[in-house]
Amino acid sequence: MSENYLTIQSEKFQKDENSEPVEGLTIIIDGKVKQVFDKIKLEKGYNSYSEILRDAIFNGIKDRKSVV
């Protein structure tokens, strides 16, 4: 297990012929980051890492209202 391991892979997608491209992300969580996610999952009752990441992103955005 690596010390801190968070890999983000990016790929471009296009919904249809006339839409602008969107970016899709694949996130690989391992090491200490995984340990933190496991602890949050257990303590807060989350069902998946994606729920944890969703809330972390949305709460971060909510805290930075002036940016959005």
C-alpha positions, 0 to 999 in steps of 0.5 A, a space after each residue: 500500500 502506498 503512502 498517499 495514493 489518489 490518481 485522477 484520470 481524465 477523458 473527454 466525452 461528447 453527449 451528442 454531435 452538437 454539444 460541447 465536450 465534457 470531462 469525465 473523471 476516474 478517481 482511484 483511491 488507495 493508501 492513507 486516503 483510502 483509510 480516511 474514506 473508510 473511517 468516514 464511511 463507517 462513522 458517517 454511514 455512507 454506502 460508497 466512496 462516491 457519496 463521500 467524494 460528492 459531499 466533500 466537493 459540494 460542501 467545499 463549493 458551498 463554502 466558497 460561494 463567491 467562486 460559484 
